[in-house]
Amino acid sequence: MIGLLKAVACLALGQISVDENRIQVYKENPRYWQYKSEPILLLGGSVEDNLFQIPDIKEHLDLLQSVGGNYVRCTMSCRDEGNVWQFKKVGGLYNLDQWNEEFWQRFGNFLKLTAERDIIVQIEVWATFDYYRQNWDINPFNPKNNVNYTFEKSNLPEVVDSHPTQTENNFFWSIPAENNQQVVLGYQKKFVDQILSYSLKFNHILYCMDNETSVTPEWGKFWAEYIQAKANDADVDVETTEMWDSHNLFHTQHKNTLDHPEIYSFCDASQNNHQRGQKHWDNAQEFRAQLDPIRPINSVKVYGSNQYHFGTDQDGLERFWRNVFGGMASARFHRPPSGLGLSSLACKHLKSMRMLTNSIRIFSCQPNNHLLSNRQENQAYATANIGNEMAVYFPDGGTADIDLSLFDADLTLKWLDINRGEWLDQISVHGGKTVTLTAPGQGHWAVLIH
């Protein structure tokens, strides 16, 4: 939205339009993205969130690309084993006026490798969990760990034992509209400026302010506007959002994104992926209907894995498919153990999803479950460009009736065995009536109707 408004203004003034190659809201359907002037559906999965920190990054990106993936998450996080922090350590303490070149070399290389593969990167500027509990104890911004400011001058705590939802680290209250901690804010700006010195050179970057934040909305607003201003100075347009902590999309937190398109040009609904079954779909559809103006909704974290307690493998796979059939602009499997990452199972479903969405013009389709009847709860989900084409997803086999009364022509019907990544032979069916669809077996199936 922000980029589109600027483009219109430039044209009105007779100036050159924004770079058409960059990731931006799709002009023909603003529920999706376009990149290099073409609409693009973002699908992904990865072993980590802060991929620039892993040693085999090139091989991991090649694997993602080989199964049809084109979307990764990039938290600016340093807390895992093998990671490096962004600042240089001198004599046992960090100096926030000096960079750790290894960190920035990794980040720059990551941006270059993803650009070469047309893999869209969603950066999360503030990795919330790096600033709480044991991670805060070793964080360079903790006054005890740097030579640049004291506890008294910074008003920062030495210990933060609580969960981030308690918002007890003053690090996230530094902005002028809150505690106005100028000493800390200066170094926060320095860090963001350094990120932008790398990222603004590329066209494939989206910006999210935080991971699962519960702090004042003024914080996200400050950083979104700060990044937009820096981008404007560099004659670049950027797309920004915020990720709230609440699992309930109708919590007041999420209204700060919904109600402020001038700050947030897209939404992130990842936390809805804690919901299961029909509720997962229904909540997303209601949230989607509230968008005014229409914007892309990204889902950068699809939870669900047998390894953890955010749902099973089956939950994760269903959420992934429901997101795409439900009109989300992106879907990415969350890292293990909270999600399926880029496991062999995730790869199978990424490949099958790309097979399906390459066979239908998904950017012209809309969620259309009202076309289905004799359907049990969570039995089937439909997306359709009515009168032209449609697809139905079955999470675990079964049957449902589909209304083809607006498709008054001879149609082809073809089943996709999602787990195997194979199309079955197509069959003919005449439209103009209700037809019963019966999945060829148990498990995940999709049917394409042209």
N, C-alpha and C positions, 0 to 999 in steps of 0.2 A: 504494500500500500504506500509506504513512504517513498520507495523507489518509483512507483508508478506516478505518484503526484509530482515528483521532481521531474520525471520525464515529460509530463504534460506541460509543466512550467517552462522547461527548456525549449520545447517545440513552440510554445506561444511566443517566446522571446526570440525565436529564430536561431536558437543555439543548437549545437550538436546534442543529440539525445544521449542518455546514459548508455554504457557499454552493453550491447545486446548479448554479449557472450557470458555475462555474469549470471549467477543464480539469482532469480528474481521471481516474483509472483507471475504466474502464467496469465497472459493478457486475455486469452479467450475463455479461460475458466479459472478464476482466482482461488479456487479451492486447491489448486495444484501449483507446482513450480515449473519454471522453464529454465533451461540452461543451454547456452550456445544457440539460442533462438528456437529451441525445440522443447515441447512439454516433456517432463521427466517425472517418473514415479520412483521415489527413494526407498530402496530396500537394502537391509543390511544386517550384520551381526559381527561380533568380534570377541576375541578372548579377553580383552581389557577395554576400559573406558579411555584411559590415557595412552593410546596406542603408540604415540611418539616415543614412549619410554621403553618399549619392548625391543629386544635385540634382533628379532627376525621379522621386522616390520615389512620388508619387501615381499617376503614369501607369504605373509599373512594377507596382504593386500591382493597379491596375485590369486590366492585361493578365493577370496571374496569375489573378485572380478570374474573368475572362472565359473561361478555358479549364479551369475547374474546380479550380484550385489554392487551397489554404487553409493553407499551411505555409511558413514561411521560417526561415532561420538568421540569428542576430544575434550575430556575434562583436563584443566590445567593443574593436574594433581601430581603429587610427589611422594605419597605416603607409603607406597608398596615397596617390597624388597627389590633391590636392583635399580630403583628410581634415583634420580639426582634432583636436588633442589635448584631453584632458579638463581640463587645468590651465591657468591663466592665465600668460602670459609677461609678465614685468615686467623692463625693462632688460636684455633679452637672455637672461635665465634664467627658468625656471619657478618659480612659488611654489606648492607643493603644498597650501598652506592657502587658495588662491584658485581658484575654478572658472572655466573658460572657458565663458561662458554660451552661446556658439554651439554647442558640443558638446552640451550638455544640452538646448538647445532642439530640436536635430535629433533627439535620442533621444526626447524627450517627444512630438514630433510624429509620429514613426514609430510609437510605441506607440498613439497615438490613432488614426492612420489604419488600422493593422492591426485594432484593436478594432472600428472601424466596419464593417470588411469581414469580420469573423469569421475572420481569418487568424491561425492559431496561430503564436506566436513562440518559438523555442528559443534562449534567450540562452546564449552561452558567455562566462563571466565573464573568464577569463584567456586572451587571444589569444596563445598561446605564442610564435609567431614574431615578435611585436612586441618580444620581450625577448632576441633573439639577433642576432648579426652586425651588419649595417649599421643595422638597426632599433633595436637597443639603443644605438647611437651617438647617435641623436637622441631617444631616449625620455626623457621628463621624470623617470622614476624613476632614471635614471643619475645618480649624484652630481655629475658634471661639469656637468649640465644644470639643476640646481635650487639654490635658496638654502637648503634646509632641512636637509641633512645632508651630511657629508663621507664620503670613502671609508673613513676610519678608523672613524667612528661607525656606519656602515651595514654595513661588511664586504662591500660590493658591488664588483664589478669595473668597471673603466673600459671594457675591451674583452672581448668574448666572440666569438671567431672560429669556434667550433665549432657543429655542428648541435645542435638542442635534444635529440636523443636522448642526447647526452653529459651532459646535465643540469649544465652547468658554470656556470650563473648562480645565485648564492646567493639571488637574488630569490625562487626557488621553494623555499627551505629556511628561510624566516624564522619558521615557526610554532614554538610552544613545544616540540613533540615533536621538533623537529630542532635548528636553530641558535639559535632563540629570539632573533631579531633584532628586538627590540621597537621600535626606531626606525622600521625599514622596515615592520613589521607594522602599526604605528599608521596609517600612510598607506595601506596596502593596505585596512585596515578602513574607512578614510574613503571610499575609492573605492567599495567594495562597498555601504556604507551609502547613498551617493548614488545608485547604481543602484537599490537597493531603494526609495528614497524615491519613485521614479517607478514602478517595475514592480509593486510590491505593491498599487497602486491598481487594477490591471487583473486580469481573470480568465482571460486567454488566454496566459499565460506559462509555459513550461517552463524549467528551469534546468540547464545543463550546466557543470561547474566549469572545464573546460579544453578546448583543442583539441589532440588528439594528444599527450597528456602521457606522459612516461617517468619522472617524478620519483616520490619515495616516495609510497605510498598514504596516508600521514598527511596530506599536503597536501590532497588532494581531500576526505578525511574532515573535516578541520578546516573547510573552507569550506562543505561541504554542511551540517554541523551548525550552523555560524555563521548561514547563510541561514535554516535551519529555525527557529532560535531567534529571529531577528529577525522572521520571519513570524509565529511564535507570539505574540510580543509585540504584533503588530498584529492578532491574531485572524484570521490568514489561513493557509490550508494551501498548501503548495507541493510540487511534484514535482521531484526532483533526480536527476542522473546524473553519470557521468564518462565522458570519451572517451579511451581509451588509444591509444597509438601503434601497438602491434603489429598487423600485418596478419593474424596468426594468432589466431583467436578462442579458442584453447585454450592460449595463453600465460598464464603466471601473472598478468600484469597484469589480464586480464579477470576472473580469479577474484575480484578485489577488488570488482567490481560484483556478480557472480553470488552471492557468499557473504555479501553484506551488504545485504539488503533494508531493514534498519532505517536505513541511510544513503542508499541509492539505490533509489528507488521505481520506476525504469525503467532500461532498458539502452540503450546506443547501440552499434550494431554496424556503424557506417559503414566501419570499416577492412576489413571483410570484402568490401567492394566493390572491393578490389584483386584479388580472386580472379575467375576466369573460368569460364564454362560450368558443367558439372555440379558441379565442386568448390565453386563459389560457392553453389549450392543446398544441397549436402550439408552443408557446414560450418554454414550457417545453421540447418538442421534439427536438427543435433546440438546446437548451442548452445541452440536453442529448447527442446529436450527436457530440458536440464539445469536450466531455471528452476524454482526452488522457494523461495518461492512463485512462481506464475505472475505475470509482469509484462509491460507493453508493451515491445517492442523497437523502437526508432526507428532509422531509417537516414537521417540528415540530410545525408549526403554520398554521392551515387551518382557514382562516378568513371567516366570513359570519354568520350573525344572524339578525333577525328582530329587535333586541334590539339596534342596532348600525348602523353606516354608512359605514361599510366595506362590504356591500352586505347583501342579505337576507338569511333566513334559506335555501332556495332553492339553492342559490349560494354556501353556505357552504357545503351542501351535495354533490352537483355536483363536487365541487373542490376535496372533499375527494375521490370520486370514480374515477375521472379523474386521480388523482395522482397515484392511485394503478394500474389502467389499463394502465397508461402511463409509467409504469416501475420505479416509485419511490421506494426507499427502505423503506420509512416510510410515514405515514400520521397520523396526530394527530389534533383533533379539538382544536382550540385555546380557551382559557378561556373566559367566559362571561364578558362583553357584546359583545366583539369583535368576539367571536365564539360561538359554541354550547356546548363547554365544555364536561361535562358528563351528559347532560340533558337526559330526556327520549327519545327524538328524536335522539340524538347522540348515545345513547345505542342501539336503534333499528338498526341503520345503522352499528355500529360496529359489532353487532351480525351477521347481514346479510353478511357483508363483510367477516367475518371469515368463515361463512357457505360456501360461494362461493370459497374462496381461499383454504379452506381445501379440496375442491372437484376437484381442478385442480392443477397441479404442476406449480404454478405461477413462480417459479424460472427458469423454462425452457421456459417460454413464452416471447414474445416481443410484444410491441405495433404494431398492424398490421391494421391500418385503411385503407390501400390500398386494403384490401379485401372487403371493403364496397362500395356500389354504390347506386344510387337513394336515396341518403341520404341528407337531408337538413342540414344546418349548425347547429352544436351542437345537432344533432339528435341521434347519436349512436357512440360508441367507442369500438374498438375491441383489444383484446390481444390474441395471439395464439402461440402455438407450432405447426407449420404447419405440417399437415399430421397426427397429433395425437389428439390434443384437442384445443379448443378455447372458449372464452367467449365474449359476447357483452353486453355493458351497454347502457340502454336507460334512459336518465335523466327525460323524461316526456312522456312516451309512444311513439307511432308512429311506422313507418315502415322503413326498410332498406333492401337492397339486400346484400347477403353474398356469396362470391365466395368460393364454396366448391370443386372446380375442382381438388385440390391437396389432397382431402379426398375421394379417390375413393373406398368407402366401405359403408356398412350400418352403420349409425350413430344414436346415441340417442341424443335427444334434450330435455332439461328440463328448464323451466322458474322458476326464483326466484322472488317472490313478496317481494321486499326489505322492504317496509314499514311494512309489516306484519311478515317478517321473516319466510316465508313458501315456500316450493317447490310445484309446481304444478306437476301433473302426467307427466312422461316422454313420449315422442312420438318418433317414428322412422322416419328417413328420409335418403334417399340415397344420398351420396356425388357424386362428379364428375361433378357437374353443379352449376349454380347459383340458390340460394333459397331465397325467400322473407321471411323475419322475421317480424312479426307483434306482437308488445307487446300486452298482454291480456287486457290491460287497460291503463288509464292515470297514472301518477306518475312514481316512480323509479322502473325499472325492469332490470333484468339481465338474460341472457340465456346462458346455458352451453351446449356445443356441444362436444361429445366424439365420 
